[in-house]
Each structure stands twice: as C-alpha cells, then as structure tokens.
Amino acid sequence: MNKYFSSPAKWFVLAVLTVTGCTMVPHYDRPAPGISTAWPKVPGYAKSPTHAAPAAADIGWREFFRDARLQQLIGLALTNNPNLRAAVLNVAQMRALYHVQGDALIPTVAVDAQGSRQRTPNFFGANGKAFTYSEYSVDLGITSYEVDLFGRIRSLKRQALETYFATEEAQRSAQIALVANVASAYLADRQANEQLAVERRALKAAQQTYDLTKSSVDAGVLSQNDLDLTIAQLQTAHGLVAGYEQQSAEANDNLVLLLGEPLPADLPAPKSFNPQLCLSDIPAGLPSDLLERRPDVLESEHQLKAANANIGAARAAFFPTITLTASGGSASGTLENLFAPGSSTWALSPQLYWPIFAAGTAYDQLQADKATKEMDAANYQSTVQTAFREVADALAVRVTVQTQLKADQAVVKADQESFDLTMAGFQGGVNSTFDVCTAEETLDTAQQNLIQTQYARLVSLINLYQALGGGWNENTPEPDAVSKNGQ
C-alpha cells in the first residue's frame, strides 16, 4: 500500500477507515414483568422437596417421559416434523442475514487488472504511419464504502443480531411445543384405547344381561319391558364403542401428523395405563426464572431489543451519509514496466450525502420505530404474564387433580361392588332388570371418569413441564455442566 499511495492520501484513508462510529441506540431497560414474586397458594399444595434438583428446563425429555414407545415417538418427531425443520431453517436464514449486515462494516476491497493494445490511423502525419500503443494497469480499490460515523450500520447490525437470537428462541419454543404435543397426542391415544376397553367390557356385560333377560322373558318370568331396557342398553354400548374407536383412530392420525411420517412397525408395544409415565416431581422454581428460561419470553425480549436498535438507525437518518471510493495501483504502457518506479497511481473520492428536505420523512420513520418498540414492550409484558398464568394453572391442577383422582378411585370401587351385588341379586331373582341396567351405567360412568382424571393428571404434568421451559434437552445435563453454562 505504501508503494502506491502518496503520504497525504494514505493517512486520510486510514483515518477514515479507523473511525469508530458512535451509535444512537437508546439505552435498553427491561420492562417491568408485572407478575408476582411467588406462585399463588393452592389449598393442599405440597411444597417442592428441599433437596437439590435440576430446574424443570434442564430436565431432559428422556428422563421426564419414562415410556419407551413415547420416547421413540418424540425422537422421530424431532427428526421428521416439517414445522420444526422450517424453524431450524429460519434460524439458519437469520444467521446468514446477520452476517450480511455485519459485512457492511467492512470495506469491500477489489483488485482490478486491465490491459489494452490499440492501433489508431495517422491521418495527419507525412508518412501516414499508424500509431500503436498499449496500456496496462493494476488497481486495489474500495468502492462506495459507507463510513459509519453515526452508527446507522451498527444499529442495523444489532437489530439483525437480536432478530437472529429471536429466531433461535422461536426454534426452542417450536421444539418444546412439539415434544409436549407428541406426548399429549400419545396420551390421547392411550386414553381412547383405555376407554374403548372399558366400553367393550360394558358391551360384554350388556350382552350377558340381554341374554339372561331374554331367557327369562321366553320362560315367562320377565316382561317385554324388561327386555326392551336391555336392548336399549346394548345399543347404547355399541354406539359408545364405535365412538371410542373413532377417537382412537383420530388420535393415531394426530400422532402421524406430528411425526411427519407413518408410525414405524418396529415401535415398542404400547403398554397399559402407567400412572408413572411422567416424572411427577417437577420443581417449579421462582416466577422470575421464567424471564430467563422460557424461550417465548426470551424471543419476545429479543424482538424488543431489535426494535430498540432500529431507533438508533432511524436517528442516524437525520445526519449525512459519507461514502468513500478509493483506489491505488500502478499503470504503464508496457507490461514489463508495470511496477517500475514512478508508475504508481491513486484516486480518492469521498462523498457526503445529506437530504436536507427529507427531515419530515426521517422524523415520521423515527416515530414509527418508537411506536413499534412500545408495542413490542407491551407484547413482552403480555408474554411474561401468560407464562406466569400457565405455570400457576398447571401447579393448581397438579394439586387439585390428586384429590379428584382419589375420589374417583373410591367411587369406582364402590360402584363395582354395587354392580357385583346387583348382578348376583338379579341372577337370584331378587333384583330387577332395571336395577342391573342402572348399576351397569353407573359403573361405566365412574370408570370413564376415573380414566379421564388419570390422564388429566398426566396432561397437567406435561403442561407444567412445557410451561417451565422443559423439552429442549434430550438428557439432563450434569450439575457441573449446568453451572458452567450459567444456567
């Protein structure tokens, strides 16, 4: 460079290129979340254990879900789900765009080498001999580089960075939601199959009642009215079986949709209902943890920071734009003397552009960007409050559903005993057909309610796990690894 630049031009270019442009991005302050410092108290709430336990967001989904079939389904969904794949590609796109914006801070240096040889007729010479001459040049130059004196490009770079961070958190949200959705769909499939099994047993019992009643009617012991009761009950049982078969098929279709492919044939066989399918001991932590661990909250905050950075770019629009074009090299009429002493060339062309009559447009853009920031701040507060509500609701359900579960179990036990006694009395001629039909319907309703409560408990645990930010890690990291990551 020293060879081709004169001293004044060289120092001018170096001074401009090394200027550290200030930014006009406003100081960022996180909005007040507007949530309580503690979770709402729920009657009968069991406090979390005092022993050290990983945060819910750090619990790997393979440790949280204990069913081998469900674990394999989640793994397939994380590989094949098209929506999650789109979220991953969106992160890659924003990462590339951030680098594109950052590259604007670096001058684009290009090498331009040219050569020409030209013959021109001599119209005025005495001998009429044509002129032939050559020209060769090599230049190293910078073209239209914007000197970021007022931080416009730096502000846009920061905006691109925060947008990139937001898409990363959006990907995490998509994965966490997918894990929870697959687990919920799997539970819906298992619930439909459990309810279908109950209804098939009820159908079998209704068929036995019908057969006994018909025999009694044929023998003249019971009336046609008794037989009509059993027929109605039998048809109702057939309808319920068909309905649960439909629910089972729909739950299976939902799983296929989430997986992005048909269910593989080599999946582990589904097991009967397992009340320990999910980890139940989930530490809730503090409400303030949501600000650092919920990806949707982090995504919303990064969007707010991006809007804040845009204000810096809008403020810079009030000031002039300085662009620089410079080059240095060598030129000669012969190729062998291209780099000889005295062949150096240089050119410097700074340009200042200041649209003095566009101040109104710049002002309106600034006001629009400020309004965008205020909207993003409100969206951030709304996201935090929604997250708080989701965790509080899940905690409340986790407590209250246990009481409901115990009550439903007691009801099923009592109704089963009542049905057995009623059926024995019917066979002994003591109880009527109406008594048997009533006992069967009561037991069937109690069993279905128990199944719904059992699965409501598991769904509440999945919802709590998701609400606390769990589902991103496949396996729970070691405590040392968590502390090193600052989590």
C-alpha positions in Angstrom: 0.0 0.0 0.0 2.8 2.4 0.8 4.2 2.0 -2.6 1.1 3.2 -4.4 -0.2 5.9 -2.1 1.2 9.3 -1.6 1.5 10.2 2.1 -1.4 12.6 2.4 -3.9 10.3 0.7 -2.7 7.3 2.6 -3.2 8.9 6.0 -6.6 10.3 5.0 -7.9 6.9 4.0 -6.5 5.2 7.2 -8.0 7.9 9.4 -11.5 7.5 7.8 -11.4 3.7 7.9 -10.4 3.5 11.6 -13.1 5.9 12.8 -15.2 4.1 15.3 -18.8 5.3 14.6 -20.9 6.0 17.6 -24.4 4.5 17.8 -27.6 6.3 18.6 -29.4 3.2 20.0 -31.3 4.2 23.2 -30.3 2.6 26.5 -32.3 -0.6 26.9 -34.2 -1.2 30.2 -36.2 -4.4 30.5 -39.9 -3.6 31.1 -41.4 -4.5 34.4 -42.8 -8.0 34.1 -45.9 -7.3 36.1 -46.0 -10.6 37.9 -45.9 -11.7 41.5 -42.7 -12.8 43.2 -44.3 -16.1 44.3 -46.8 -18.6 42.9 -50.4 -18.4 44.0 -51.2 -20.5 47.0 -53.4 -23.5 46.4 -55.1 -25.4 49.2 -53.3 -28.7 49.8 -50.3 -27.6 47.9 -47.3 -29.8 48.5 -44.1 -27.9 48.7 -41.3 -28.9 46.4 -38.6 -31.1 48.0 -35.7 -29.3 49.7 -33.0 -31.5 48.2 -31.1 -30.2 45.3 -32.8 -30.9 42.0 -32.3 -29.7 38.4 -34.6 -27.0 37.2 -37.5 -28.2 35.0 -36.0 -26.5 32.0 -32.9 -28.7 32.4 -34.7 -32.0 32.8 -34.2 -34.0 29.6 -37.3 -35.3 27.9 -35.9 -38.8 28.1 -35.8 -38.6 31.9 -39.2 -36.9 32.1 -41.0 -39.4 29.9 -40.5 -42.9 31.1 -42.4 -44.8 28.3 -40.0 -46.3 25.7 -42.6 -46.1 23.0 -43.3 -42.4 23.7 -39.5 -41.7 23.8 -39.1 -43.2 20.3 -42.1 -41.2 19.0 -40.6 -38.0 20.3 -37.3 -38.8 18.7 -38.9 -39.4 15.3 -40.9 -36.2 15.5 -37.8 -34.1 16.3 -36.2 -35.6 13.2 -39.1 -35.5 10.7 -41.6 -32.8 11.8 -41.8 -30.3 8.9 -42.7 -27.3 11.1 -39.7 -27.9 13.3 -37.5 -28.2 10.3 -38.8 -24.9 9.0 -38.0 -23.3 12.3 -34.4 -24.6 12.1 -34.0 -23.3 8.5 -35.4 -19.9 9.7 -32.6 -19.7 12.2 -30.0 -20.5 9.5 -31.5 -17.8 7.3 -31.4 -15.2 10.1 -27.8 -16.1 10.9 -26.8 -15.6 7.3 -28.6 -12.2 7.1 -26.9 -11.1 10.3 -23.5 -11.8 8.8 -24.6 -10.0 5.6 -25.5 -6.9 7.7 -22.2 -7.2 9.6 -20.2 -7.3 6.4 -21.4 -3.8 5.6 -19.0 -2.5 8.3 -16.0 -3.9 6.4 -14.9 -2.2 3.2 -15.1 -4.3 0.0 -11.6 -4.4 -1.5 -11.3 -5.5 -5.1 -8.4 -6.0 -7.4 -8.9 -4.6 -10.9 -6.3 -5.6 -13.6 -6.7 -4.3 -17.1 -4.7 -4.4 -20.3 -5.3 -2.9 -23.8 -3.5 -2.5 -27.1 -4.9 -0.1 -29.6 -4.0 0.9 -33.2 -5.0 4.4 -34.5 -4.6 5.6 -38.1 -2.4 8.6 -38.6 -4.5 11.0 -40.7 -2.2 14.0 -40.3 1.3 12.6 -40.5 3.5 12.9 -43.5 4.2 9.3 -43.9 0.7 8.2 -42.8 2.1 5.5 -40.5 -0.5 4.4 -37.9 0.0 4.7 -34.1 0.0 1.5 -32.0 0.2 1.8 -28.2 -0.5 -0.4 -25.1 -1.8 0.4 -21.6 -1.7 -1.9 -18.6 -2.9 -1.2 -15.0 -3.4 -2.9 -11.7 -5.5 -1.3 -9.0 -6.5 -2.2 -5.5 -9.6 -0.2 -4.6 -12.6 0.4 -2.3 -15.9 1.2 -3.9 -18.8 3.1 -2.2 -17.9 2.2 1.3 -20.2 3.9 3.8 -18.3 5.4 6.8 -20.5 4.6 9.8 -19.8 7.8 11.6 -23.3 8.0 13.2 -23.9 4.3 13.8 -26.6 3.6 11.2 -25.0 0.3 10.0 -24.0 -0.7 13.6 -27.6 -0.2 14.7 -28.9 -2.3 11.8 -26.3 -5.0 12.7 -27.5 -5.1 16.3 -31.1 -5.3 15.0 -30.2 -8.2 12.8 -28.4 -9.9 15.7 -31.4 -9.6 18.0 -33.6 -10.9 15.3 -31.3 -13.9 14.9 -31.5 -14.5 18.6 -35.3 -14.3 18.5 -35.5 -16.9 15.8 -33.2 -19.2 17.9 -35.6 -18.9 20.8 -38.5 -19.5 18.4 -36.9 -22.7 17.4 -36.6 -23.7 21.0 -40.3 -22.9 21.5 -41.2 -25.0 18.5 -39.3 -28.0 19.8 -40.6 -27.7 23.3 -44.2 -27.4 22.0 -43.6 -30.4 19.6 -42.4 -32.6 22.5 -45.4 -31.7 24.6 -47.8 -32.1 21.7 -46.4 -35.6 20.8 -46.7 -36.6 24.4 -50.3 -35.2 24.7 -51.3 -37.0 21.4 -49.8 -40.2 22.7 -51.8 -39.8 26.0 -54.9 -39.1 24.0 -54.3 -42.3 22.0 -53.8 -44.3 25.2 -56.8 -42.7 26.8 -59.0 -43.6 23.9 -57.8 -47.2 24.0 -58.4 -47.4 27.7 -61.9 -46.0 27.4 -62.5 -48.3 24.4 -61.5 -51.3 26.6 -63.9 -50.2 29.3 -66.8 -49.8 26.8 -66.0 -53.2 25.3 -66.3 -54.8 28.8 -69.5 -52.8 29.3 -70.8 -54.1 26.0 -70.0 -57.7 27.0 -71.8 -57.2 30.3 -74.8 -55.6 28.5 -74.9 -58.6 26.1 -74.9 -61.0 29.1 -77.7 -59.1 30.7 -79.7 -59.1 27.5 -79.2 -62.9 27.1 -80.3 -63.6 30.7 -83.3 -61.3 30.3 -84.4 -62.8 27.0 -84.2 -66.3 28.6 -86.4 -65.1 31.4 -88.8 -63.4 29.1 -89.1 -66.6 27.0 -89.7 -68.6 30.2 -92.5 -66.1 31.2 -90.6 -64.8 34.2 -89.9 -61.3 33.0 -91.9 -59.0 30.7 -91.2 -57.5 27.3 -90.5 -54.1 29.1 -87.5 -55.7 30.8 -86.2 -56.9 27.5 -86.6 -53.5 25.9 -84.5 -52.0 28.7 -81.6 -54.4 28.0 -81.9 -53.8 24.2 -81.6 -50.1 24.7 -78.6 -50.5 27.0 -77.0 -52.9 24.5 -77.4 -50.5 21.6 -76.0 -47.6 23.7 -72.9 -49.7 24.4 -72.5 -50.4 20.7 -72.6 -46.7 20.0 -70.1 -45.9 22.7 -67.7 -48.5 21.4 -67.9 -47.0 17.9 -67.3 -43.5 19.3 -64.2 -44.5 21.2 -62.9 -46.4 18.1 -63.2 -43.2 16.2 -61.4 -41.3 18.9 -58.6 -43.8 18.8 -58.3 -43.5 15.1 -58.2 -39.7 15.2 -55.6 -39.8 18.0 -53.4 -42.1 15.9 -53.8 -39.8 12.9 -52.7 -36.8 15.0 -49.6 -38.7 16.0 -48.8 -39.4 12.4 -49.2 -35.7 11.6 -46.8 -34.7 14.3 -44.3 -37.3 13.4 -44.3 -36.3 9.7 -44.4 -40.0 8.7 -46.5 -43.1 9.3 -45.9 -44.9 12.6 -43.0 -47.3 12.2 -43.7 -51.0 12.6 -40.7 -51.5 15.0 -42.1 -49.3 17.7 -42.2 -50.8 21.2 -45.6 -52.3 22.0 -47.9 -49.9 23.8 -48.3 -50.7 27.5 -51.4 -50.5 29.6 -52.0 -47.3 31.6 -48.9 -46.3 33.6 -49.5 -43.6 36.2 -45.8 -43.0 36.4 -45.4 -42.3 32.7 -44.3 -38.8 33.5 -42.0 -37.5 36.2 -44.2 -36.0 38.9 -41.6 -34.3 41.0 -41.1 -31.1 38.9 -39.5 -28.2 40.8 -41.4 -25.0 39.9 -38.7 -22.6 40.9 -39.5 -18.9 41.1 -41.6 -16.8 38.8 -38.6 -14.7 37.9 -37.0 -17.8 36.4 -39.4 -17.6 33.6 -37.7 -14.5 32.3 -34.5 -16.4 31.7 -35.8 -19.9 30.9 -38.9 -19.6 28.8 -37.9 -19.4 25.2 -41.1 -17.5 24.1 -40.3 -14.8 26.8 -36.7 -14.6 25.6 -37.9 -14.4 22.0 -40.2 -11.5 22.8 -37.4 -9.7 24.6 -35.0 -10.1 21.7 -37.7 -8.7 19.4 -38.0 -5.7 21.8 -34.2 -5.2 21.7 -34.3 -5.4 17.9 -37.0 -2.7 17.8 -34.8 -0.6 20.2 -31.8 -1.0 17.8 -34.0 0.2 14.9 -34.5 3.5 16.7 -30.7 4.0 16.5 -30.8 3.6 12.7 -33.8 5.9 12.4 -31.9 8.6 14.4 -28.9 8.3 12.2 -31.0 9.1 9.2 -31.0 12.8 10.4 -27.3 13.0 9.7 -25.3 12.9 6.5 -24.1 9.7 4.9 -20.4 9.6 3.9 -19.2 7.2 1.3 -15.7 6.6 0.2 -14.3 5.4 -3.1 -10.5 4.9 -3.2 -8.0 3.1 -5.3 -4.3 2.7 -5.6 -2.1 0.8 -8.1 0.2 1.0 -11.0 -0.1 1.8 -14.7 2.3 1.6 -17.6 2.4 1.5 -21.4 4.4 -1.7 -21.3 3.8 -4.8 -19.3 7.4 -5.1 -18.1 7.4 -1.6 -16.6 4.0 -2.0 -14.9 5.6 -2.0 -11.4 8.6 0.2 -12.2 9.3 3.3 -10.1 7.1 6.2 -11.0 4.2 4.1 -12.3 2.1 4.3 -9.1 -1.4 5.8 -9.3 -4.0 6.6 -6.7 -7.5 8.1 -6.6 -9.7 9.2 -3.7 -13.3 10.2 -3.9 -15.2 10.8 -0.6 -18.9 11.8 -1.0 -21.2 13.4 1.5 -25.0 13.0 1.0 -27.4 14.9 3.2 -31.1 15.1 2.1 -32.0 18.3 3.9 -35.6 18.3 2.7 -36.3 14.7 3.9 -36.3 15.5 7.6 -40.0 15.1 7.7 -39.8 11.5 6.4 -36.9 10.7 8.8 -39.0 12.1 11.7 -42.0 10.0 10.8 -39.9 6.9 10.5 -38.4 7.6 13.9 -41.9 7.9 15.5 -43.0 4.7 13.8 -40.0 2.8 15.1 -40.6 4.2 18.6 -44.3 3.0 18.4 -43.0 -0.4 17.3 -40.8 -0.5 20.4 -43.7 0.3 22.7 -45.8 -2.4 21.1 -43.0 -4.9 21.5 -42.7 -3.9 25.1 -46.4 -4.5 25.7 -46.1 -7.8 23.9 -43.2 -8.8 26.1 -45.2 -8.0 29.3 -48.1 -10.0 27.9 -45.9 -12.9 27.1 -44.5 -12.9 30.6 -47.9 -12.7 32.2 -49.2 -15.5 30.0 -46.3 -17.7 31.0 -46.9 -16.9 34.7 -50.6 -17.9 34.3 -49.8 -21.1 32.5 -47.4 -22.2 35.3 -49.8 -21.2 38.0 -52.7 -23.0 36.4 -50.5 -26.2 35.9 -49.4 -26.0 39.5 -53.0 -25.7 40.7 -54.2 -28.6 38.5 -51.3 -30.8 39.8 -52.6 -30.3 43.3 -56.3 -30.5 42.8 -56.3 -33.4 40.4 -54.7 -35.6 43.1 -57.8 -35.1 45.3 -60.1 -35.7 42.4 -58.2 -38.9 41.5 -58.6 -40.3 45.0 -62.3 -39.6 45.0 -62.8 -41.2 41.5 -60.9 -44.3 42.6 -63.1 -44.6 45.7 -66.3 -44.2 43.5 -65.2 -46.9 41.1 -64.5 -49.3 43.9 -67.9 -48.7 45.5 -69.8 -48.9 42.1 -68.0 -52.1 41.2 -69.1 -53.7 44.5 -72.6 -52.4 44.0 -72.8 -53.8 40.4 -71.5 -57.2 41.6 -74.1 -57.4 44.3 -76.9 -56.2 42.0 -75.9 -58.8 39.3 -75.9 -61.5 41.9 -79.3 -60.5 43.1 -80.6 -60.4 39.6 -79.4 -63.9 38.9 -81.1 -65.0 42.2 -84.3 -63.3 41.2 -84.1 -60.6 43.9 -83.2 -57.5 41.7 -84.9 -56.3 38.6 -83.6 -55.7 35.1 -83.9 -52.0 35.7 -81.6 -52.4 38.8 -79.0 -54.2 36.7 -79.1 -51.6 33.9 -78.8 -48.8 36.3 -75.8 -50.4 38.1 -74.1 -51.0 34.8 -74.5 -47.4 33.6 -73.3 -46.1 37.0 -70.2 -48.3 37.0 -69.4 -47.4 33.3 -69.7 -43.7 34.0 -67.4 -44.0 37.1 -64.8 -45.9 35.2 -64.7 -43.4 32.4 -64.5 -40.5 34.8 -61.5 -42.2 36.5 -59.7 -42.7 33.2 -60.3 -39.0 32.3 -58.9 -37.9 35.7 -55.9 -40.2 35.5 -55.0 -38.8 32.1 -55.8 -35.3 33.2 -53.1 -35.7 35.9 -50.5 -36.7 33.3 -51.5 -34.0 30.9 -51.2 -31.4 33.7 -47.6 -32.7 34.4 -46.8 -32.3 30.7 -48.3 -28.8 30.6 -46.2 -27.8 33.7 -43.1 -29.3 32.2 -43.7 -27.3 29.0 -44.7 -24.1 30.8 -41.4 -24.2 32.8 -39.4 -24.5 29.6 -38.7 -28.2 29.6 -38.3 -30.2 26.5 -35.3 -28.7 24.9 -32.7 -31.0 26.3 -32.7 -34.7 25.3 -30.9 -35.7 28.5 -30.5 -33.9 31.8 -27.0 -32.3 31.9 -24.7 -33.0 34.8 -24.8 -30.4 37.6 -21.2 -29.2 36.8 -22.2 -28.6 33.1 -25.2 -26.6 34.2 -23.2 -24.4 36.5 -20.6 -23.8 33.8 -23.2 -22.7 31.4 -24.5 -20.2 33.9 -27.9 -21.8 34.0 
